[in-house]
Amino acid sequence: MFLKNILPVISFSVLLLTLQACGGEQTPNQANSNQESGLSEFEIEHGIGPVTERMEIGEIDQNLVARGEDIFSMKCEMCHNMEGRMVGPELGNVLENRSIEYVMNMILNPSGMVNDHPEAKKLLQEYMTAMPYQNVSQDDARAIVEFLRDYNGE
């Protein structure tokens, strides 16, 4: 009889503890886990790769835009449109949502980004295709970004 009366109390207690553990405010340990496996604040905002500091970008350089458009046509256009989904996401407005440094790190280190960056992992889940490394230099990536900036009307 005693066991019959205590079983609902134990079940209810376990349920309460489970609900409490799943919800509510974040503890310091949960907040730290948002740093996604030891990424710095810079890496979370600007990606993982060779660009490790904020870049100073001035006025749009039309020579870089033209070079970036050529590189984009050769290396990016097979998977990306400026407007509309393809194999990869559209890029016409990418700089509204991502920093220049993030875009460059994605171009220069796509496998590192997909393996270790939370936003790149989400893109992989959505598009189901990892971006291949296109063998571009940092200067080439900068030219592609300049093309994207010009397209976006920055």
DSSP file (Angstrom, degrees, kcal/mol; ACC not computed):
  #  RESIDUE AA STRUCTURE BP1 BP2  ACC     N-H-->O    O-->H-N    N-H-->O    O-->H-N    TCO  KAPPA ALPHA  PHI   PSI    X-CA   Y-CA   Z-CA
    1    1 A M     >        0   0    0      0, 0.0     4,-1.6     0, 0.0     5,-0.2   0.000 360.0 360.0 360.0 -44.0    0.0    0.0    0.0
    2    2 A F  H  >  +     0   0    0      1,-0.2     4,-2.1     2,-0.2     3,-0.3   0.924 360.0  49.6 -59.4 -45.5    2.8    2.4    0.9
    3    3 A L  H  > S+     0   0    0      1,-0.2     4,-1.8     2,-0.2    -1,-0.2   0.859 107.0  55.6 -61.4 -37.8    4.6    1.8   -2.4
    4    4 A K  H  4 S+     0   0    0      1,-0.2    -1,-0.2     2,-0.2    -2,-0.2   0.851 112.3  42.7 -64.6 -35.2    1.3    2.4   -4.3
    5    5 A N  H  X S+     0   0    0     -4,-1.6     4,-0.6    -3,-0.3    -2,-0.2   0.809 115.0  48.0 -81.3 -32.3    1.0    5.8   -2.6
    6    6 A I  H  X S+     0   0    0     -4,-2.1     4,-2.4     1,-0.2     5,-0.2   0.778  95.0  73.7 -82.5 -27.1    4.6    6.9   -3.0
    7    7 A L  H  X S+     0   0    0     -4,-1.8     4,-2.5     1,-0.2     5,-0.2   0.893  96.7  48.1 -57.3 -45.4    5.1    6.0   -6.7
    8    8 A P  H  > S+     0   0    0      0, 0.0     4,-2.4     0, 0.0    -1,-0.2   0.876 111.3  52.0 -63.5 -34.5    3.0    9.0   -7.9
    9    9 A V  H  X S+     0   0    0     -4,-0.6     4,-2.2     2,-0.2    -2,-0.2   0.921 111.4  46.0 -66.7 -43.6    4.9   11.3   -5.7
   10   10 A I  H  X S+     0   0    0     -4,-2.4     4,-2.4     2,-0.2     5,-0.2   0.922 113.0  49.9 -65.3 -44.1    8.3   10.1   -7.0
   11   11 A S  H  X S+     0   0    0     -4,-2.5     4,-2.2    -5,-0.2    -2,-0.2   0.916 111.2  48.8 -61.2 -43.5    7.1   10.2  -10.6
   12   12 A F  H  X S+     0   0    0     -4,-2.4     4,-2.4     2,-0.2    -1,-0.2   0.901 110.7  51.1 -63.7 -41.2    5.9   13.8  -10.1
   13   13 A S  H  X S+     0   0    0     -4,-2.2     4,-2.4     2,-0.2    -2,-0.2   0.908 109.9  49.1 -63.3 -42.9    9.2   14.8   -8.5
   14   14 A V  H  X S+     0   0    0     -4,-2.4     4,-2.3     1,-0.2    -1,-0.2   0.910 110.7  51.3 -63.3 -41.8   11.2   13.3  -11.4
   15   15 A L  H  X S+     0   0    0     -4,-2.2     4,-2.5    -5,-0.2    -2,-0.2   0.924 110.1  48.9 -61.4 -45.2    8.9   15.2  -13.9
   16   16 A L  H  X S+     0   0    0     -4,-2.4     4,-2.5     1,-0.2    -2,-0.2   0.921 111.2  49.3 -61.2 -45.0    9.5   18.5  -12.1
   17   17 A L  H  X S+     0   0    0     -4,-2.4     4,-2.0     1,-0.2    -1,-0.2   0.892 111.4  50.1 -62.9 -39.0   13.2   18.1  -12.0
   18   18 A T  H  X S+     0   0    0     -4,-2.3     4,-1.4     2,-0.2    -2,-0.2   0.932 112.0  46.7 -64.9 -46.2   13.3   17.2  -15.7
   19   19 A L  H  X S+     0   0    0     -4,-2.5     4,-1.3     1,-0.2    -2,-0.2   0.893 111.7  51.3 -63.6 -40.2   11.2   20.3  -16.6
   20   20 A Q  H  < S+     0   0    0     -4,-2.5     3,-0.2     1,-0.2    -1,-0.2   0.892 109.4  50.6 -64.7 -39.0   13.4   22.5  -14.4
   21   21 A A  H  < S+     0   0    0     -4,-2.0    -1,-0.2     1,-0.2    -2,-0.2   0.793 112.3  47.8 -69.1 -28.0   16.5   21.2  -16.1
   22   22 A C  H  < S+     0   0    0     -4,-1.4    -1,-0.2    -5,-0.1    -2,-0.2   0.689 114.6  34.4 -88.8 -19.2   15.2   21.8  -19.6
   23   23 A G  S  < S+     0   0    0     -4,-1.3     2,-0.1    -3,-0.2     0, 0.0  -0.536  77.0  59.2-125.3-171.9   13.9   25.3  -19.2
   24   24 A G  S    S-     0   0    0     -2,-0.2     2,-0.0     2,-0.0    -3,-0.0  -0.315  87.6 -19.1  88.7-169.8   14.5   28.7  -17.6
   25   25 A E  S    S-     0   0    0      1,-0.1     2,-0.2    -2,-0.1    -2,-0.0  -0.285  73.7 -98.2 -73.2 158.0   17.4   31.0  -17.6
   26   26 A Q        -     0   0    0      4,-0.1    -1,-0.1     2,-0.0    -2,-0.0  -0.535  30.4-138.4 -77.2 139.9   20.8   30.0  -18.7
   27   27 A T     >  -     0   0    0     -2,-0.2     4,-2.4     1,-0.1     5,-0.2  -0.488  34.4 -99.5 -83.6 166.0   23.3   29.1  -16.1
   28   28 A P  H  > S+     0   0    0      0, 0.0     4,-2.3     0, 0.0     5,-0.2   0.878 126.1  53.8 -54.7 -37.3   26.9   30.3  -16.6
   29   29 A N  H  > S+     0   0    0      2,-0.2     4,-1.6     1,-0.2     5,-0.1   0.895 108.6  48.2 -65.5 -39.0   27.8   26.8  -17.9
   30   30 A Q  H  > S+     0   0    0     -3,-0.2     4,-0.9     2,-0.2    -1,-0.2   0.906 110.8  51.1 -66.7 -40.6   25.0   26.9  -20.5
   31   31 A A  H >< S+     0   0    0     -4,-2.4     3,-0.7     1,-0.2     4,-0.3   0.902 109.0  51.6 -62.6 -40.4   26.1   30.4  -21.6
   32   32 A N  H >< S+     0   0    0     -4,-2.3     3,-1.7     1,-0.2     6,-0.3   0.854 102.1  59.5 -65.5 -33.1   29.7   29.2  -22.0
   33   33 A S  H >< S+     0   0    0     -4,-1.6     3,-1.4     1,-0.3     4,-0.4   0.758  92.5  68.6 -68.1 -20.4   28.5   26.3  -24.2
   34   34 A N  T << S+     0   0    0     -4,-0.9    -1,-0.3    -3,-0.7    -2,-0.2   0.655  79.0  78.3 -69.0 -13.9   27.1   28.9  -26.5
   35   35 A Q  T <> S-     0   0    0     -3,-1.7     4,-1.8    -4,-0.3    -1,-0.3   0.396 106.0-128.5 -74.6   6.3   30.7   29.8  -27.3
   36   36 A E  T X4  -     0   0    0     -3,-1.4     3,-0.9     1,-0.2    -2,-0.1   0.929  67.1 -30.0  46.0  81.5   30.5   26.7  -29.5
   37   37 A S  T 34 S-     0   0    0     -4,-0.4    -1,-0.2     1,-0.3    -4,-0.1   0.847 124.8 -43.6  52.7  46.9   33.4   24.5  -28.5
   38   38 A G  T 34 S+     0   0    0     -6,-0.3    -1,-0.3     1,-0.2    -2,-0.2   0.625  87.5 156.2  84.0  13.4   35.8   27.2  -27.5
   39   39 A L    <<  -     0   0    0     -4,-1.8    -1,-0.2    -3,-0.9     2,-0.1  -0.484  41.4-121.4 -71.8 143.3   35.3   29.7  -30.3
   40   40 A S     >  -     0   0    0     -2,-0.2     4,-2.3     1,-0.1     5,-0.2  -0.323  26.3-105.7 -74.8 166.0   36.2   33.3  -29.5
   41   41 A E  H  > S+     0   0    0      1,-0.2     4,-2.1     2,-0.2     5,-0.2   0.894 123.8  53.4 -59.2 -39.3   33.7   36.0  -29.7
   42   42 A F  H  > S+     0   0    0      1,-0.2     4,-3.6     2,-0.2     5,-0.3   0.936 108.6  48.7 -60.2 -46.4   35.4   37.2  -32.9
   43   43 A E  H  > S+     0   0    0      1,-0.2     4,-1.9     2,-0.2    -2,-0.2   0.870 109.2  52.4 -64.9 -37.0   35.2   33.7  -34.4
   44   44 A I  H  < S+     0   0    0     -4,-2.3    -1,-0.2     2,-0.2    -2,-0.2   0.922 120.9  32.7 -64.4 -42.3   31.5   33.4  -33.6
   45   45 A E  H  < S+     0   0    0     -4,-2.1    54,-0.5    -5,-0.2    -2,-0.2   0.858 134.3  25.7 -81.3 -36.1   30.7   36.8  -35.2
   46   46 A H  H  < S-     0   0    0     -4,-3.6    59,-0.3     1,-0.3    -3,-0.2   0.346 105.4-116.0-118.5   4.8   33.3   36.7  -38.0
   47   47 A G     <  -     0   0    0     -4,-1.9     2,-0.5    -5,-0.3    -1,-0.3  -0.092  30.7 -70.5  89.1 173.4   34.1   33.1  -38.7
   48   48 A I  S    S+     0   0    0     61,-0.1    65,-0.2    54,-0.1    61,-0.1  -0.930  81.6  70.6-112.2 123.2   37.0   30.8  -38.5
   49   49 A G  S    S-     0   0    0     -2,-0.5    56,-0.1     2,-0.1    57,-0.1  -0.989  95.5 -39.1 164.8-159.4   39.9   31.2  -40.9
   50   50 A P  S    S+     0   0    0      0, 0.0     2,-1.0     0, 0.0    55,-0.1   0.697 108.1  83.6 -72.8 -18.9   42.8   33.4  -41.9
   51   51 A V        +     0   0    0     50,-0.2    -2,-0.1     1,-0.2    54,-0.1  -0.761  49.2 156.9 -87.5 106.9   40.9   36.7  -41.3
   52   52 A T        +     0   0    0     -2,-1.0     2,-0.3    -4,-0.1    -1,-0.2   0.358  53.6  50.2-115.4   2.5   41.4   37.1  -37.5
   53   53 A E  S    S-     0   0    0     -7,-0.1     2,-0.0   -11,-0.0    -1,-0.0  -0.966  93.2 -88.2-138.6 155.6   40.9   40.9  -37.1
   54   54 A R        -     0   0    0     -2,-0.3     2,-0.4     1,-0.1    -2,-0.1  -0.351  46.1-132.7 -59.5 141.2   38.3   43.4  -38.2
   55   55 A M        -     0   0    0     -4,-0.1     2,-0.7     2,-0.0    45,-0.1  -0.804   4.2-132.7-101.5 139.5   39.1   44.8  -41.7
   56   56 A E        -     0   0    0     -2,-0.4     2,-0.5     0, 0.0    -2,-0.0  -0.826  29.6-175.0 -88.8 115.8   39.1   48.5  -42.5
   57   57 A I        -     0   0    0     -2,-0.7     3,-0.1     1,-0.1    43,-0.0  -0.953   1.9-176.1-117.4 127.2   37.1   48.8  -45.7
   58   58 A G        -     0   0    0     -2,-0.5     3,-0.1     1,-0.3    -1,-0.1   0.152  47.7 -24.1 -96.2-145.5   36.8   52.2  -47.5
   59   59 A E  S    S-     0   0    0      1,-0.1    -1,-0.3    -2,-0.0     2,-0.2  -0.228  83.6 -83.1 -62.3 155.5   35.0   53.2  -50.6
   60   60 A I        -     0   0    0     -3,-0.1     2,-0.7     1,-0.1    -1,-0.1  -0.447  39.8-141.9 -65.2 131.0   34.1   50.6  -53.1
   61   61 A D     >  -     0   0    0     -2,-0.2     4,-2.2     1,-0.1     3,-0.3  -0.862   6.3-159.3 -98.3 109.1   37.0   50.0  -55.5
   62   62 A Q  H  > S+     0   0    0     -2,-0.7     4,-2.2     1,-0.2     5,-0.2   0.785  91.0  57.5 -64.1 -28.4   35.6   49.4  -59.0
   63   63 A N  H  > S+     0   0    0      2,-0.2     4,-2.0     1,-0.2    -1,-0.2   0.915 109.6  44.9 -65.6 -42.0   38.8   47.7  -60.1
   64   64 A L  H  > S+     0   0    0     -3,-0.3     4,-3.2     2,-0.2    83,-0.3   0.873 109.9  56.4 -66.9 -36.9   38.3   45.1  -57.3
   65   65 A V  H  X S+     0   0    0     -4,-2.2     4,-2.6     2,-0.2    -2,-0.2   0.941 108.6  46.2 -59.0 -48.4   34.6   44.9  -58.2
   66   66 A A  H  X S+     0   0    0     -4,-2.2     4,-1.9     2,-0.2    -1,-0.2   0.913 115.2  46.2 -62.5 -43.5   35.5   43.9  -61.8
   67   67 A R  H  X S+     0   0    0     -4,-2.0     4,-2.3     1,-0.2    -2,-0.2   0.918 113.2  50.3 -64.3 -43.2   38.1   41.4  -60.6
   68   68 A G  H  X S+     0   0    0     -4,-3.2     4,-2.9    75,-0.3    -2,-0.2   0.871 107.7  53.0 -63.1 -38.1   35.7   40.0  -58.0
   69   69 A E  H  X S+     0   0    0     -4,-2.6     4,-2.5     2,-0.2    -1,-0.2   0.909 109.5  49.2 -64.2 -41.2   32.9   39.6  -60.6
   70   70 A D  H  X S+     0   0    0     -4,-1.9     4,-1.9     2,-0.2    -2,-0.2   0.929 113.8  45.2 -62.4 -45.3   35.3   37.6  -62.9
   71   71 A I  H  X S+     0   0    0     -4,-2.3     4,-3.0     2,-0.2     5,-0.5   0.920 112.2  52.0 -65.0 -43.6   36.3   35.4  -60.0
   72   72 A F  H  X>S+     0   0    0     -4,-2.9     4,-2.3     1,-0.2     5,-2.3   0.921 109.1  50.8 -57.7 -45.2   32.7   35.0  -58.9
   73   73 A S  H  <5S+     0   0    0     -4,-2.5    -1,-0.2     1,-0.2    -2,-0.2   0.876 117.4  39.3 -61.2 -38.5   31.7   34.0  -62.4
   74   74 A M  H  <5S+     0   0    0     -4,-1.9    -2,-0.2    -5,-0.2    -1,-0.2   0.867 132.5  18.2 -79.5 -37.5   34.5   31.3  -62.6
   75   75 A K  H  <5S+     0   0    0     -4,-3.0    -3,-0.2    -5,-0.2    -2,-0.2   0.639 130.0  29.6-115.6 -17.4   34.4   29.9  -59.1
   76   76 A C  T >X5S+     0   0    0     -4,-2.3     4,-2.1    -5,-0.5     3,-1.9   0.729  94.8  77.5-116.6 -32.2   31.0   30.7  -57.4
   77   77 A E  T 34<S+     0   0    0     -5,-2.3    -4,-0.1     1,-0.3    -3,-0.1   0.691  82.9  69.2 -64.1 -21.0   28.3   31.1  -59.9
   78   78 A M  T 34 S+     0   0    0      1,-0.2    -1,-0.3    -5,-0.1     9,-0.2   0.800 119.5  18.8 -66.1 -26.3   27.9   27.3  -60.4
   79   79 A C  T <4 S+     0   0    0     -3,-1.9     9,-2.8     1,-0.2     2,-0.4   0.606 121.3  57.7-117.7 -18.6   26.4   27.1  -56.9
   80   80 A H     <  -     0   0    0     -4,-2.1     2,-0.3     7,-0.2    -1,-0.2  -0.958  51.6-170.0-125.7 133.5   25.3   30.6  -56.0
   81   81 A N        -     0   0    0      3,-0.6    10,-2.3    -2,-0.4    11,-0.3  -0.694  31.3-126.8-100.1 164.5   23.0   33.1  -57.5
   82   82 A M  S    S+     0   0    0      1,-0.3    10,-1.9    -2,-0.3     2,-0.4   0.819 102.5  23.6 -78.7 -32.4   22.8   36.7  -56.3
   83   83 A E  S    S+     0   0    0      8,-0.1    -1,-0.3     9,-0.1     2,-0.0  -0.977 114.9  26.6-135.1 121.6   19.0   36.3  -55.9
   84   84 A G  S    S-     0   0    0     -2,-0.4    -3,-0.6    -3,-0.2     7,-0.1   0.064  85.3 -76.0 105.4 145.1   17.4   32.9  -55.3
   85   85 A R        +     0   0    0     -5,-0.1     2,-0.2     5,-0.1    -5,-0.1  -0.429  50.9 154.0 -73.9 141.3   18.4   29.6  -54.0
   86   86 A M  S    S-     0   0    0      2,-2.0    -6,-0.1    -7,-0.2    -7,-0.1  -0.344  73.4 -45.3-132.0-139.7   20.6   27.2  -55.9
   87   87 A V  S    S+     0   0    0     -9,-0.2    42,-0.2    -8,-0.2    -7,-0.2   0.894 135.1  26.3 -62.8 -39.2   23.0   24.5  -54.6
   88   88 A G  S    S-     0   0    0     -9,-2.8    -2,-2.0     1,-0.1    -7,-0.3  -0.658 107.1 -73.8-115.6 174.9   24.2   27.1  -52.1
   89   89 A P        -     0   0    0      0, 0.0    -1,-0.1     0, 0.0    -8,-0.1  -0.223  53.7 -94.2 -68.4 157.6   22.5   30.2  -50.6
   90   90 A E        -     0   0    0    -10,-0.1    -8,-0.2     1,-0.1    -7,-0.1  -0.405  32.6-163.1 -66.5 149.8   21.8   33.4  -52.5
   91   91 A L    >   +     0   0    0    -10,-2.3     3,-1.2    -7,-0.1     4,-0.4   0.441  61.2  98.2-118.4  -2.1   24.6   35.9  -52.0
   92   92 A G  T 3  S+     0   0    0    -10,-1.9     3,-0.1   -11,-0.3    -9,-0.1   0.821 102.4  24.2 -59.2 -31.9   23.1   39.2  -53.2
   93   93 A N  T >> S+     0   0    0    -11,-0.3     3,-2.0     1,-0.1     4,-0.6   0.160  85.5 117.0-118.3  18.6   22.3   40.3  -49.6
   94   94 A V  H X> S+     0   0    0     -3,-1.2     4,-2.2     1,-0.3     3,-1.1   0.831  72.5  59.4 -58.1 -33.6   24.8   38.2  -47.7
   95   95 A L  H 34 S+     0   0    0     -4,-0.4    -1,-0.3     1,-0.3     5,-0.1   0.564  94.6  64.6 -77.7  -5.5   26.6   41.3  -46.3
   96   96 A E  H <4 S+     0   0    0     -3,-2.0    -1,-0.3     1,-0.1    -2,-0.2   0.754 117.8  26.0 -78.2 -25.5   23.4   42.4  -44.7
   97   97 A N  H << S+     0   0    0     -3,-1.1     2,-0.3    -4,-0.6    -2,-0.2   0.630 123.7  44.7-111.5 -19.8   23.5   39.3  -42.5
   98   98 A R  S  < S-     0   0    0     -4,-2.2    -1,-0.1   -52,-0.0   -52,-0.1  -0.935  79.3-113.6-129.7 149.9   27.2   38.5  -42.3
   99   99 A S     >  -     0   0    0    -54,-0.5     4,-2.3    -2,-0.3     5,-0.2  -0.350  29.8-112.6 -76.0 161.1   30.4   40.5  -41.8
  100  100 A I  H  > S+     0   0    0      1,-0.2     4,-2.5     2,-0.2     5,-0.2   0.897 120.5  53.0 -57.6 -41.6   33.0   41.0  -44.5
  101  101 A E  H  > S+     0   0    0      2,-0.2     4,-2.5     1,-0.2    -1,-0.2   0.892 107.3  51.2 -63.6 -40.3   35.4   38.9  -42.3
  102  102 A Y  H  > S+     0   0    0      2,-0.2     4,-2.4     1,-0.2    -2,-0.2   0.940 110.8  48.0 -61.3 -47.8   32.8   36.1  -42.0
  103  103 A V  H  X S+     0   0    0     -4,-2.3     4,-2.2     1,-0.2    -2,-0.2   0.915 112.8  48.5 -61.7 -43.6   32.3   35.9  -45.8
  104  104 A M  H  X S+     0   0    0     -4,-2.5     4,-2.7     1,-0.2    -1,-0.2   0.915 111.4  49.3 -64.1 -41.8   36.1   35.9  -46.4
  105  105 A N  H  X S+     0   0    0     -4,-2.5     4,-2.2   -59,-0.3    -1,-0.2   0.863 109.8  52.2 -66.0 -34.0   36.6   33.2  -43.9
  106  106 A M  H  < S+     0   0    0     -4,-2.4    -1,-0.2     2,-0.2    -2,-0.2   0.901 113.5  43.9 -66.5 -39.6   33.8   31.1  -45.5
  107  107 A I  H  < S+     0   0    0     -4,-2.2    27,-0.5    -5,-0.2    29,-0.2   0.913 121.9  38.2 -68.1 -42.8   35.5   31.5  -48.9
  108  108 A L  H  < S+     0   0    0     -4,-2.7    -2,-0.2     1,-0.2    -3,-0.2   0.681 131.6  23.5 -86.0 -20.1   39.0   30.8  -47.6
  109  109 A N     X  +     0   0    0     -4,-2.2     4,-2.3    -5,-0.2    -1,-0.2  -0.340  67.0 152.2-143.1  56.0   38.2   28.1  -45.0
  110  110 A P  H  > S+     0   0    0      0, 0.0     4,-2.5     0, 0.0     5,-0.2   0.880  76.7  48.2 -62.8 -38.8   34.9   26.4  -46.0
  111  111 A S  H  > S+     0   0    0      2,-0.2     4,-2.2     1,-0.2     5,-0.2   0.909 112.5  48.6 -69.7 -39.2   35.7   23.0  -44.4
  112  112 A G  H  > S+     0   0    0      2,-0.2     4,-2.0     1,-0.2     5,-0.3   0.893 113.1  48.6 -64.1 -39.0   36.8   24.6  -41.1
  113  113 A M  H  X S+     0   0    0     -4,-2.3     4,-2.8    -8,-0.2     8,-0.3   0.944 112.8  46.2 -65.1 -48.3   33.7   26.7  -41.0
  114  114 A V  H  < S+     0   0    0     -4,-2.5    -2,-0.2     1,-0.2    -1,-0.2   0.850 117.2  44.9 -65.7 -34.0   31.4   23.8  -41.7
  115  115 A N  H  < S+     0   0    0     -4,-2.2    -1,-0.2    -5,-0.2    -2,-0.2   0.846 131.4  15.2 -76.1 -33.9   33.1   21.6  -39.2
  116  116 A D  H  < S+     0   0    0     -4,-2.0    -3,-0.2    -5,-0.2    -2,-0.2   0.562 101.0  85.2-125.2 -11.0   33.4   24.1  -36.4
  117  117 A H     X  -     0   0    0     -4,-2.8     4,-2.3    -5,-0.3     5,-0.2  -0.846  62.3-144.3-103.8 129.6   31.2   27.2  -36.8
  118  118 A P  H  > S+     0   0    0      0, 0.0     4,-1.7     0, 0.0    -1,-0.1   0.861  99.1  46.9 -60.3 -38.6   27.5   27.0  -35.7
  119  119 A E  H  > S+     0   0    0      2,-0.2     4,-2.0     1,-0.2     5,-0.1   0.897 112.5  49.2 -72.0 -38.9   26.1   29.2  -38.5
  120  120 A A  H  > S+     0   0    0     -7,-0.2     4,-2.2     1,-0.2    -1,-0.2   0.873 108.8  54.4 -66.4 -35.7   28.0   27.3  -41.2
  121  121 A K  H  X S+     0   0    0     -4,-2.3     4,-2.1    -8,-0.3    -1,-0.2   0.900 107.0  51.1 -62.5 -40.2   26.8   24.0  -39.7
  122  122 A K  H  X S+     0   0    0     -4,-1.7     4,-2.2     2,-0.2    -2,-0.2   0.905 108.6  51.3 -63.3 -41.4   23.2   25.3  -40.0
  123  123 A L  H  X S+     0   0    0     -4,-2.0     4,-3.1     1,-0.2     5,-0.4   0.904 108.3  52.1 -62.1 -40.5   23.8   26.2  -43.7
  124  124 A L  H  X S+     0   0    0     -4,-2.2     4,-2.4     1,-0.2    -1,-0.2   0.910 109.6  49.1 -62.6 -41.5   25.1   22.7  -44.3
  125  125 A Q  H  < S+     0   0    0     -4,-2.1    -1,-0.2     1,-0.2    -2,-0.2   0.882 115.8  44.1 -64.2 -37.4   22.0   21.2  -42.7
  126  126 A E  H  < S+     0   0    0     -4,-2.2    -2,-0.2    -5,-0.1    -1,-0.2   0.915 126.0  28.7 -74.3 -43.5   19.8   23.4  -44.8
  127  127 A Y  H  < S-     0   0    0     -4,-3.1    -3,-0.2    -5,-0.2    -2,-0.2   0.621  87.5-146.3 -97.4 -15.1   21.6   23.0  -48.2
  128  128 A M     <  +     0   0    0     -4,-2.4     2,-0.4    -5,-0.4    -4,-0.1   0.649  68.6  95.2  60.4  17.3   23.0   19.5  -47.6
  129  129 A T        -     0   0    0     -6,-0.3     2,-0.2   -42,-0.2    -2,-0.1  -0.976  69.7-135.9-139.7 124.6   26.1   20.3  -49.7
  130  130 A A        -     0   0    0     -2,-0.4   -19,-0.1     1,-0.1   -42,-0.0  -0.568  27.8-113.4 -78.3 140.7   29.4   21.5  -48.2
  131  131 A M        -     0   0    0     -2,-0.2     2,-0.1   -21,-0.2   -17,-0.1  -0.598  33.6-134.9 -71.9 125.7   31.1   24.4  -50.0
  132  132 A P        -     0   0    0      0, 0.0     2,-0.3     0, 0.0    -1,-0.0  -0.490  24.6 -99.1 -80.0 153.9   34.3   23.2  -51.6
  133  133 A Y        -     0   0    0     -2,-0.1   -25,-0.1     1,-0.1   -26,-0.1  -0.570  30.8-159.5 -68.6 131.4   37.5   25.1  -51.3
  134  134 A Q        -     0   0    0    -27,-0.5    -1,-0.1    -2,-0.3   -26,-0.1   0.248  35.1-114.9-102.3  11.3   37.9   27.1  -54.5
  135  135 A N        +     0   0    0      1,-0.2     2,-0.3   -27,-0.1   -27,-0.1   0.937  61.1 154.2  55.7  51.8   41.7   27.7  -54.3
  136  136 A V        -     0   0    0    -29,-0.2    -1,-0.2     1,-0.0     2,-0.1  -0.843  39.5-126.3-109.4 149.1   41.4   31.4  -54.0
  137  137 A S     >  -     0   0    0     -2,-0.3     4,-2.5     1,-0.1     5,-0.2  -0.324  31.3-103.8 -81.7 170.8   43.9   33.7  -52.3
  138  138 A Q  H  > S+     0   0    0      1,-0.2     4,-2.2     2,-0.2     5,-0.1   0.874 125.6  53.2 -63.6 -35.9   43.0   36.2  -49.6
  139  139 A D  H  > S+     0   0    0      2,-0.2     4,-1.9     1,-0.2    -1,-0.2   0.886 108.3  49.9 -65.0 -38.8   43.2   38.9  -52.3
  140  140 A D  H  > S+     0   0    0      2,-0.2     4,-2.3     1,-0.2    -2,-0.2   0.921 110.3  49.7 -64.2 -43.9   40.8   37.0  -54.5
  141  141 A A  H  X S+     0   0    0     -4,-2.5     4,-2.4     1,-0.2    -2,-0.2   0.894 109.2  52.4 -62.0 -39.5   38.4   36.6  -51.6
  142  142 A R  H  X S+     0   0    0     -4,-2.2     4,-2.0     1,-0.2    -1,-0.2   0.892 108.5  50.8 -63.4 -39.0   38.7   40.3  -50.9
  143  143 A A  H  X S+     0   0    0     -4,-1.9     4,-2.2     2,-0.2   -75,-0.3   0.901 108.8  51.1 -65.8 -40.6   37.8   41.0  -54.6
  144  144 A I  H  X S+     0   0    0     -4,-2.3     4,-2.4     1,-0.2    -2,-0.2   0.924 109.9  50.3 -61.2 -43.6   34.7   38.7  -54.3
  145  145 A V  H  X S+     0   0    0     -4,-2.4     4,-2.7     1,-0.2    -1,-0.2   0.888 108.0  52.8 -61.4 -39.0   33.6   40.6  -51.2
  146  146 A E  H  X S+     0   0    0     -4,-2.0     4,-2.5     2,-0.2    -1,-0.2   0.901 108.3  50.6 -64.4 -39.8   34.1   43.9  -53.1
  147  147 A F  H  X S+     0   0    0     -4,-2.2     4,-2.4   -83,-0.3    -2,-0.2   0.918 111.8  48.0 -60.6 -44.1   31.8   42.6  -55.9
  148  148 A L  H  X S+     0   0    0     -4,-2.4     4,-2.3     2,-0.2    -2,-0.2   0.887 110.5  51.7 -64.4 -39.4   29.2   41.6  -53.3
  149  149 A R  H  X>S+     0   0    0     -4,-2.7     5,-2.3     2,-0.2     4,-0.6   0.932 111.6  46.8 -61.4 -45.9   29.5   45.0  -51.6
  150  150 A D  H ><5S+     0   0    0     -4,-2.5     3,-0.8     1,-0.2    -2,-0.2   0.904 112.2  49.7 -63.9 -42.2   28.9   46.7  -55.0
  151  151 A Y  H 3<5S+     0   0    0     -4,-2.4    -1,-0.2     1,-0.3    -2,-0.2   0.897 110.2  51.1 -61.7 -40.7   26.0   44.4  -55.8
  152  152 A N  H 3<5S-     0   0    0     -4,-2.3    -1,-0.3    -5,-0.2    -2,-0.2   0.567 113.5-120.7 -75.8  -9.5   24.5   45.1  -52.4
  153  153 A G  T <<5       0   0    0     -3,-0.8    -3,-0.2    -4,-0.6    -2,-0.1   0.799 360.0 360.0  76.2  28.9   24.8   48.9  -53.0
  154  154 A E      <       0   0    0     -5,-2.3    -4,-0.1    -6,-0.1    -1,-0.1   0.507 360.0 360.0 -66.9 360.0   27.0   49.6  -50.0
